[in-house]
Amino acid sequence: ARTAHALGIPFAGHIPEGVPLDTALDARQASIDHFDRYVEFLVPEDATVRSRNAGFFGSGWVDAVDTARIPDAVQRTIDAGTWNVPTLSLVASPESAADMIAWPEMRYMPQSVRDGWVRAKGEFGAREDFQPAAAQRLVEVRRQLLKALHDRGAPIALGSDAPQFFNVPGFSIHHEMRMMAAAGLTPYEVLATGTTAPARYMGTPGEFGVVAPGARADLVLLEADPRQDIGHFKARAGVMVRGRWWPADEIRGRLDAIAARYAERASVD
């Protein structure tokens, strides 16, 4: 961290195991993925659970979380100027592996990846620290944390950590936006986390994330207003990428080709 600051290089991402949240914030980490170490911070220092492994995203300690500590975590985050990429979709799906692997977008991933996701979900289901009650409590705490951070103006950026754990690139963002809305953000606020917010994070607010003269022609044109329902984001008429227009039917055709290629490989294997 010291070297990065000395060279003017921002550092961001995970907080390593053994590094507390306040240490990362004091080191001015530019952004944090997955709300790393926030759950651990919300557990009082004298809690007996601290003698055991913190587990997946703090799931091993989540039963001892004191939500009254959230304002302190939020204030420290704001003071540090640190962004968060929540990736709620890594934790929040209550569906079974059989249901999730049947999602339509799964056909765009290799069979080996899909098999790995099913195997991983089974392994998580067998963990002592990730039983249904702990998993649901973890979802609730992460939702509360997102809402509190956002309401206080702490910067949030949209992300799903694809291709991790049933997150198909592109499609996973729809799951993430829906979960952010379920946490209490309005559809417009959710959309801002994926447009104007990342542009601010990257230091290019006039170039990306806006529809304005002189800005990059990277646009998604929808058939319905996503401010009324975040689900309308799926009603895509087409996409403009660097000034080139891709109509929805052409996108579907290319996706069908990807699905056919993976289906053929699976049949050969």
RODO-2510 file (C-alpha; in nm, 4 decimals, decimal comma):
residues 269
     n   res          X          Y          Z
     1     a     0,0000     0,0000     0,0000
     2     r     0,2805     0,2422     0,0876
     3     t     0,4607     0,1700    -0,2387
     4     a     0,1416     0,2084    -0,4424
     5     h     0,0727     0,5465    -0,2866
     6     a     0,4336     0,6561    -0,3355
     7     l     0,4102     0,5704    -0,7066
     8     g     0,0619     0,7135    -0,7499
     9     i    -0,0890     0,3740    -0,8296
    10     p    -0,4332     0,3009    -0,6807
    11     f    -0,4823    -0,0437    -0,5312
    12     a    -0,8198    -0,2112    -0,5050
    13     g    -1,0087    -0,5393    -0,4865
    14     h    -1,0101    -0,8006    -0,2119
    15     i    -0,9017    -0,7438     0,1459
    16     p    -0,6666    -1,0320     0,2300
    17     e    -0,7457    -1,2692     0,5131
    18     g    -0,6080    -1,1408     0,8411
    19     v    -0,6392    -0,7752     0,7372
    20     p    -0,9261    -0,6009     0,9194
    21     l    -1,1597    -0,3600     0,7433
    22     d    -1,0354    -0,0548     0,9323
    23     t    -0,6756    -0,1371     0,8371
    24     a    -0,7675    -0,1475     0,4674
    25     l    -0,9637     0,1765     0,4976
    26     d    -0,6779     0,3468     0,6830
    27     a    -0,4505     0,2366     0,3976
    28     r    -0,6896     0,4137     0,1579
    29     q    -0,7752     0,1093    -0,0504
    30     a    -0,9485     0,2534    -0,3572
    31     s    -1,2306     0,0005    -0,3693
    32     i    -1,3379    -0,3200    -0,1977
    33     d    -1,4957    -0,6225    -0,3648
    34     h    -1,7759    -0,8286    -0,2072
    35     f    -1,7965    -0,6202     0,1129
    36     d    -1,4836    -0,8066     0,2256
    37     r    -1,4289    -0,7849     0,6064
    38     y    -1,7400    -0,5737     0,6711
    39     v    -1,9229    -0,8579     0,8467
    40     e    -1,6188    -0,9221     1,0647
    41     f    -1,6068    -0,5505     1,1547
    42     l    -1,9724    -0,5644     1,2616
    43     v    -1,8951    -0,8350     1,5189
    44     p    -1,7985    -0,6876     1,8600
    45     e    -1,4378    -0,7372     1,9660
    46     d    -1,5395    -0,9406     2,2718
    47     a    -1,7710    -1,1793     2,0826
    48     t    -1,6940    -1,5448     2,1497
    49     v    -1,7373    -1,6305     1,7797
    50     r    -1,4021    -1,4634     1,7105
    51     s    -1,2341    -1,7812     1,8334
    52     r    -1,3562    -1,9709     1,5260
    53     n    -1,2978    -1,9310     1,1522
    54     a    -1,4765    -1,6293     1,0035
    55     g    -1,5808    -1,8356     0,7004
    56     f    -1,7144    -1,7296     0,3617
    57     f    -1,7661    -1,3488     0,3666
    58     g    -1,7870    -1,3661     0,7459
    59     s    -2,0638    -1,6283     0,7461
    60     g    -1,8988    -1,8081     1,0388
    61     w    -1,9444    -1,4994     1,2550
    62     v    -2,2647    -1,3581     1,1109
    63     d    -2,4834    -1,4763     1,3986
    64     a    -2,2930    -1,2343     1,6262
    65     v    -2,3237    -0,9279     1,4010
    66     d    -2,4308    -0,6096     1,5779
    67     t    -2,6028    -0,3959     1,3134
    68     a    -2,5678    -0,0941     1,5434
    69     r    -2,2050    -0,0924     1,4269
    70     i    -2,3069    -0,0286     1,0632
    71     p    -2,3027     0,3546     1,0927
    72     d    -1,9420     0,3389     1,2149
    73     a    -1,8432     0,1174     0,9207
    74     v    -2,0206     0,3554     0,6834
    75     q    -1,8523     0,6653     0,8281
    76     r    -1,5085     0,5043     0,8115
    77     t    -1,5738     0,4115     0,4470
    78     i    -1,6790     0,7658     0,3611
    79     d    -1,3797     0,9159     0,5418
    80     a    -1,1474     0,6861     0,3461
    81     g    -1,3128     0,7706     0,0133
    82     t    -1,3317     0,3980    -0,0576
    83     w    -1,5699     0,2524    -0,3143
    84     n    -1,7518    -0,0795    -0,2809
    85     v    -1,8595    -0,3342    -0,5400
    86     p    -2,1118    -0,5402    -0,3370
    87     t    -2,1625    -0,8456    -0,5655
    88     l    -2,4762    -0,9457    -0,3755
    89     s    -2,5429    -1,2179    -0,6323
    90     l    -2,2501    -1,4245    -0,5011
    91     v    -2,4492    -1,4941    -0,1854
    92     a    -2,8135    -1,4071    -0,2325
    93     s    -2,9624    -1,6861    -0,4466
    94     p    -3,1713    -1,9321    -0,2415
    95     e    -3,2388    -2,1562    -0,5411
    96     s    -3,1060    -2,5084    -0,5722
    97     a    -2,8184    -2,5957    -0,8028
    98     a    -3,0626    -2,7864    -1,0254
    99     d    -3,2803    -2,4763    -1,0643
   100     m    -2,9886    -2,2394    -1,1221
   101     i    -2,8159    -2,4602    -1,3789
   102     a    -3,1454    -2,4573    -1,5730
   103     w    -3,1365    -2,0788    -1,6167
   104     p    -3,1475    -2,0012    -1,9929
   105     e    -2,8111    -1,8218    -1,9961
   106     m    -2,6270    -2,1322    -1,8767
   107     r    -2,6143    -2,2582    -2,2343
   108     y    -2,3559    -1,9874    -2,3079
   109     m    -2,1003    -2,1421    -2,0722
   110     p    -1,8781    -2,4496    -2,1228
   111     q    -2,0010    -2,7719    -1,9653
   112     s    -1,6894    -2,7915    -1,7473
   113     v    -1,7686    -2,4516    -1,5948
   114     r    -2,1300    -2,5455    -1,5299
   115     d    -2,0248    -2,8719    -1,3662
   116     g    -1,7836    -2,6788    -1,1462
   117     w    -2,0579    -2,4392    -1,0323
   118     v    -2,2891    -2,7256    -0,9364
   119     r    -2,0066    -2,8934    -0,7476
   120     a    -1,9159    -2,5687    -0,5685
   121     k    -2,2736    -2,5060    -0,4565
   122     g    -2,2884    -2,8560    -0,3123
   123     e    -1,9638    -2,7950    -0,1251
   124     f    -2,0950    -2,4677     0,0186
   125     g    -2,4124    -2,6426     0,1281
   126     a    -2,2025    -2,8865     0,3282
   127     r    -2,0051    -2,6177     0,5144
   128     e    -2,0856    -2,5675     0,8809
   129     d    -2,0594    -2,1891     0,8469
   130     f    -2,2949    -2,1685     0,5491
   131     q    -2,6100    -2,3470     0,6585
   132     p    -2,9466    -2,1929     0,5553
   133     a    -2,9909    -1,9738     0,8653
   134     a    -2,6389    -1,8304     0,8415
   135     a    -2,6698    -1,7793     0,4664
   136     q    -2,9994    -1,5930     0,5030
   137     r    -2,8599    -1,3768     0,7829
   138     l    -2,5589    -1,2971     0,5654
   139     v    -2,7906    -1,1875     0,2832
   140     e    -2,9848    -0,9630     0,5202
   141     v    -2,6734    -0,8011     0,6677
   142     r    -2,5237    -0,7361     0,3243
   143     r    -2,8494    -0,5758     0,2086
   144     q    -2,8591    -0,3517     0,5157
   145     l    -2,4978    -0,2553     0,4606
   146     l    -2,5551    -0,1649     0,0955
   147     k    -2,8566     0,0505     0,1777
   148     a    -2,6765     0,2290     0,4614
   149     l    -2,3667     0,2991     0,2517
   150     h    -2,5713     0,4218    -0,0426
   151     d    -2,8018     0,6399     0,1682
   152     r    -2,5008     0,8150     0,3232
   153     g    -2,3410     0,8779    -0,0159
   154     a    -2,0617     0,6213     0,0043
   155     p    -1,9738     0,5370    -0,3579
   156     i    -2,1076     0,2086    -0,4959
   157     a    -2,0271     0,0481    -0,8329
   158     l    -2,2199    -0,2305    -1,0042
   159     g    -2,0512    -0,5676    -1,0462
   160     s    -2,1281    -0,9386    -1,0222
   161     d    -1,7834    -1,1046    -1,0208
   162     a    -1,8712    -1,3048    -1,3326
   163     p    -1,7896    -1,5789    -1,4154
   164     q    -1,7991    -1,6884    -1,0524
   165     f    -2,0694    -1,9182    -0,9146
   166     f    -2,3564    -1,9257    -1,1687
   167     n    -2,2756    -1,5711    -1,2854
   168     v    -2,2761    -1,5741    -1,6660
   169     p    -2,1033    -1,2587    -1,7944
   170     g    -2,3572    -0,9987    -1,9009
   171     f    -2,6597    -1,1896    -1,7750
   172     s    -2,5352    -1,1838    -1,4161
   173     i    -2,5688    -0,8059    -1,4053
   174     h    -2,9464    -0,8485    -1,4338
   175     h    -2,9460    -1,0676    -1,1219
   176     e    -2,7259    -0,8176    -0,9400
   177     m    -2,9450    -0,5187    -1,0274
   178     r    -3,2557    -0,7024    -0,9105
   179     m    -3,0890    -0,7850    -0,5792
   180     m    -2,9741    -0,4264    -0,5304
   181     a    -3,3321    -0,3125    -0,5862
   182     a    -3,4483    -0,5685    -0,3299
   183     a    -3,2053    -0,4081    -0,0838
   184     g    -3,3971    -0,0812    -0,1140
   185     l    -3,2305     0,1126    -0,3955
   186     t    -3,4635     0,2614    -0,6552
   187     p    -3,4274     0,1372    -1,0136
   188     y    -3,2738     0,4699    -1,1115
   189     e    -3,0213     0,4465    -0,8263
   190     v    -2,9312     0,0939    -0,9331
   191     l    -2,8773     0,2066    -1,2922
   192     a    -2,6521     0,4896    -1,1742
   193     t    -2,4211     0,2358    -1,0041
   194     g    -2,3546     0,0852    -1,3476
   195     t    -2,3284     0,4049    -1,5539
   196     t    -2,2314     0,7382    -1,3987
   197     a    -2,0744     0,5807    -1,0886
   198     p    -1,8083     0,3698    -1,2672
   199     a    -1,7256     0,6704    -1,4848
   200     r    -1,6570     0,8730    -1,1702
   201     y    -1,4505     0,5896    -1,0257
   202     m    -1,2357     0,5754    -1,3398
   203     g    -1,2009     0,9535    -1,3484
   204     t    -1,3841     0,9858    -1,6815
   205     p    -1,7259     1,1326    -1,5872
   206     g    -1,7677     1,3258    -1,9125
   207     e    -1,6574     1,0410    -2,1388
   208     f    -1,8432     0,7346    -2,0101
   209     g    -2,1724     0,6656    -1,8357
   210     v    -2,3684     0,9552    -1,9834
   211     v    -2,5664     1,0347    -2,2961
   212     a    -2,4181     1,3668    -2,4052
   213     p    -2,2382     1,5285    -2,7005
   214     g    -1,8743     1,4276    -2,6964
   215     a    -1,9265     1,1222    -2,4768
   216     r    -1,8467     0,7685    -2,5934
   217     a    -2,1257     0,6151    -2,8000
   218     d    -2,1642     0,3116    -2,5731
   219     l    -2,5373     0,2783    -2,5148
   220     v    -2,8089     0,0243    -2,4442
   221     l    -3,1446     0,1100    -2,6036
   222     l    -3,4459    -0,0433    -2,4266
   223     e    -3,8062    -0,1024    -2,5273
   224     a    -3,9389    -0,0073    -2,1805
   225     d    -3,8464     0,2379    -1,9056
   226     p    -3,6141     0,0718    -1,6495
   227     r    -3,6876     0,3500    -1,4005
   228     q    -4,0345     0,2002    -1,3626
   229     d    -3,9127    -0,1586    -1,3262
   230     i    -3,5499    -0,2720    -1,3181
   231     g    -3,6639    -0,5849    -1,5034
   232     h    -3,7256    -0,3696    -1,8109
   233     f    -3,3503    -0,3622    -1,8575
   234     k    -3,3918    -0,6990    -2,0273
   235     a    -3,6219    -0,5464    -2,2917
   236     r    -3,3292    -0,4645    -2,5160
   237     a    -3,3798    -0,3140    -2,8617
   238     g    -3,0091    -0,3105    -2,9299
   239     v    -2,6668    -0,1972    -2,8170
   240     m    -2,4377     0,0748    -2,9489
   241     v    -2,0716    -0,0157    -2,8981
   242     r    -1,8165     0,2494    -2,9890
   243     g    -2,0585     0,3935    -3,2393
   244     r    -2,1569     0,0637    -3,4020
   245     w    -2,5202    -0,0416    -3,3723
   246     w    -2,5956    -0,4040    -3,2789
   247     p    -2,9690    -0,4791    -3,3094
   248     a    -3,1196    -0,7300    -3,0664
   249     d    -3,1748    -0,9961    -3,3332
   250     e    -2,8077    -0,9876    -3,4347
   251     i    -2,7017    -1,0192    -3,0713
   252     r    -2,9368    -1,3159    -3,0294
   253     g    -2,7894    -1,4775    -3,3396
   254     r    -2,4376    -1,4519    -3,2033
   255     l    -2,5485    -1,5864    -2,8669
   256     d    -2,7189    -1,8796    -3,0401
   257     a    -2,3912    -1,9567    -3,2163
   258     i    -2,2085    -1,9629    -2,8813
   259     a    -2,4726    -2,1957    -2,7338
   260     a    -2,4539    -2,4266    -3,0355
   261     r    -2,0764    -2,4460    -3,0135
   262     y    -2,0813    -2,5457    -2,6466
   263     a    -2,3642    -2,7931    -2,7027
   264     e    -2,1612    -2,9573    -2,9793
   265     r    -1,8534    -2,9804    -2,7578
   266     a    -2,0600    -3,1316    -2,4764
   267     s    -2,2026    -3,3985    -2,7102
   268     v    -1,8525    -3,4908    -2,8282
   269     d    -1,7188    -3,5110    -2,4718
***
